[in-house]
Amino acid sequence: MTNTSIRRSIPAMLLALTGVLATPAYAQTDDEFRDALIRATESREAILAELEPDDHGDAHDEDQPNEEWHDEDRHLIESLEDLQQLAPQNAALLYWAGFGLLDVDAGAILDAVRGEEEADLDLEEALELLDEASGGIELVLRASEMEDCDFGVEYQLGFNALLVHLGELRGSARLIAADARRIAMDDEIDDDERAEMVAYRMAGLLGMASHLRNDRLLISSLVSVAIASLAESETRFHLEEGSLDHDEAREYLAEIMDERFDGDDPFGVISSIEMERDIIQFWFPAALNTEDDLEEFIGQSVQTGILALADDRSKQLLGEQAARYYDEAIEIWFDDDAAEQLEVLSERVEDGDFGWLASIAGAALTRVYEADQRGRDLLASLHEDLRGEHEHEHEHEHDE
């Protein structure tokens, strides 16, 4: 196809409305190009005139119903702030955009920048991969700053709901930790700037951990603990190495912890136990309708279970019995002797106090409690150290 035929094939309406013409190379002469420009401009003005309202506020298009023309309809966006109001409010959208750009082995990269002896990559390879993943890392970090996050868990599917985002978040967290170490070893970065960049990435890890509370699932709460634990260990590394040797950076991290993990339940364990209880009570009995369903779940035929699930009333009773296990766990979760009480509760589950369904499908809440307590202790200790070291230095300066 020649340049001339290409130029002539471009729809005139598109040229007129957009004001965008083919490049001058498509015109054989300067005069031909000038004439095309004049025609497009005239057509554009004619089309816009047709769209303009007349004196009565009606558009000139006779094929369309007349509607009152409002000035506010013309200029919905009048400032940068207006554009910002249209930005996504759900962090999950940005997370998924970032995940799509992070097709790398995050664990191998983190091992390499940590200097692990058995790392699968050398440091140079790891740094190159980090550079390639920088766009995805930036998106994930931006997502971590947002307040609202909903990954759209399909609770109606019960234990069959897909939770693909959990693995993606853990991998992204490792990459962010590795990127912070990359910054720490870069001698060309100013000390103050380095502290700011590292703190931003540690805050990103904390933000990711806090977002997982919104899933209201025990597995998500456990991943939240894991990411928060990574943030704690990496922050301590940077404090010891001096890459967070800046008052404002440490105070910034302490404030992020205040904001993201306020209250007695930083990982959302209680709401997760409640959701798990509801799934056990309402979804599970309805999902197990045949002997095949039971065999698939517990690996053996349980005739008593088949009989128990024979009618709706039996299903309801099974669900209610299992729910009591979770309710009792919630009541004692924050007691000083909660660990001991949960052990007793687990023994009662095995003895059948909460019914057959709880004995085969009830969550191991003692392990969840251990992880929750460990995560809470780590966060409390780190927060104290960030604020304590900061306050101690200022006291020393005051004494001098």
Residue pairs with C-beta under 8 A, 6 or more apart in sequence:
1 9
3 25
3 26
3 28
4 26
4 28
6 22
6 26
7 22
7 26
7 27
7 36
10 22
12 39
12 40
12 43
13 43
13 47
14 20
15 21
15 40
15 43
15 44
16 40
16 43
16 44
16 46
16 47
17 44
17 47
19 40
19 41
19 44
21 33
21 36
21 37
21 40
24 30
24 33
26 33
27 33
27 36
49 60
50 59
50 60
50 61
51 59
51 60
51 61
52 59
52 60
53 59
53 69
54 60
57 68
57 69
58 66
58 67
58 69
59 66
59 67
59 69
76 82
77 83
77 86
88 94
89 146
89 148
90 146
90 148
90 149
90 150
91 143
91 144
91 146
91 147
91 148
91 149
91 211
92 143
92 149
92 150
92 151
92 152
92 165
93 143
94 139
94 140
94 142
94 143
94 146
95 139
95 140
95 143
95 149
95 151
95 165
95 168
95 169
95 172
96 165
96 168
97 139
98 136
98 137
98 138
98 139
98 140
98 143
98 172
99 136
99 140
99 165
99 168
99 172
100 136
101 133
101 135
101 136
101 139
102 133
102 136
102 137
102 140
102 168
102 171
102 172
102 175
104 129
104 132
104 133
104 175
105 120
105 121
105 129
106 170
106 171
106 172
106 173
106 174
106 175
106 178
107 171
107 174
108 119
108 120
108 121
108 126
109 121
109 126
109 129
109 130
109 174
109 175
109 178
110 174
110 175
110 177
110 178
110 181
111 118
111 119
111 120
111 121
112 119
112 120
112 121
112 122
112 123
112 125
112 126
112 178
113 123
113 126
113 127
113 130
113 178
113 181
113 182
113 185
114 178
114 181
115 123
119 126
121 129
126 178
127 182
130 137
130 175
130 178
130 179
130 182
133 175
134 179
136 172
136 175
137 172
137 175
137 176
137 179
140 172
140 175
140 176
140 204
140 208
141 176
141 200
141 201
141 204
143 149
144 203
144 204
144 205
144 206
144 207
144 208
144 211
145 203
145 204
145 207
146 207
149 211
149 214
150 214
151 165
151 214
151 215
153 161
153 163
153 215
153 216
153 217
154 161
154 162
155 161
155 275
155 279
155 283
156 283
157 283
158 279
158 283
158 284
158 287
159 279
159 283
159 284
160 287
163 215
163 217
163 219
163 220
166 212
166 219
166 220
166 223
169 208
169 212
169 223
169 227
170 223
170 226
170 227
172 208
173 205
173 208
173 227
173 230
173 231
174 230
176 201
176 204
176 205
176 208
177 201
177 205
177 230
177 234
179 201
180 197
180 198
180 201
180 202
180 234
180 238
180 243
181 234
181 237
183 189
183 194
183 197
183 198
183 201
183 243
184 194
184 198
184 238
184 241
184 243
186 194
189 197
191 245
191 246
192 246
194 243
195 243
195 244
195 245
195 246
195 248
195 249
196 246
196 248
196 249
198 238
198 243
198 244
198 249
199 244
199 246
199 249
199 250
199 252
199 253
202 231
202 234
202 235
202 238
202 244
202 253
203 252
203 253
203 256
205 227
205 228
205 230
205 231
205 234
206 228
206 231
206 253
206 256
206 257
206 260
206 261
207 256
207 260
208 227
209 224
209 225
209 227
209 228
209 231
209 260
209 267
210 224
210 260
210 261
210 266
212 220
212 221
212 223
212 224
212 227
212 267
212 268
213 220
213 221
213 224
213 266
213 267
213 268
213 271
213 272
214 268
215 221
215 268
215 272
216 268
216 271
216 272
216 274
216 275
217 272
217 275
217 276
218 269
218 272
218 273
218 276
218 363
218 368
220 268
220 272
221 267
221 268
221 269
221 272
221 368
221 372
222 368
222 371
224 267
224 268
224 375
225 267
225 371
225 372
225 374
225 375
228 261
228 266
228 267
228 375
228 378
228 379
229 374
229 375
229 378
232 378
232 379
232 381
232 382
235 244
235 253
235 382
235 386
236 382
236 385
238 244
239 245
239 250
239 385
239 389
244 250
244 253
247 390
247 393
247 394
250 386
250 387
250 389
250 390
251 386
251 387
251 390
253 386
254 383
254 386
254 387
254 390
257 379
257 382
257 383
257 386
258 383
260 266
261 379
264 334
265 271
266 375
266 376
266 379
267 372
267 375
267 376
269 333
269 368
269 372
270 330
270 333
273 326
273 329
273 330
273 333
273 363
273 365
273 368
274 326
274 330
276 326
276 363
277 322
277 323
277 325
277 326
277 327
278 323
280 319
280 322
280 323
280 326
280 357
280 358
280 361
280 362
281 319
281 320
281 322
281 323
282 319
284 319
284 322
284 357
284 361
285 309
285 315
285 316
285 318
285 319
285 357
286 315
287 293
288 294
288 297
288 305
288 309
289 309
291 301
291 306
294 301
294 302
294 305
294 306
295 301
297 360
297 361
298 360
302 356
302 360
304 356
305 356
305 360
307 314
308 314
308 318
308 356
309 315
309 318
317 355
318 355
318 356
318 357
319 357
321 354
321 355
321 357
321 358
322 354
322 355
322 357
322 358
322 361
322 362
324 354
325 345
325 348
325 349
325 354
325 358
325 362
326 362
326 363
326 365
328 345
329 342
329 345
329 365
332 338
332 341
332 342
332 345
333 369
335 341
338 369
339 366
339 369
339 370
339 373
342 365
342 366
342 369
343 366
345 365
346 364
346 365
346 366
348 354
349 358
349 359
349 362
350 359
352 359
354 362
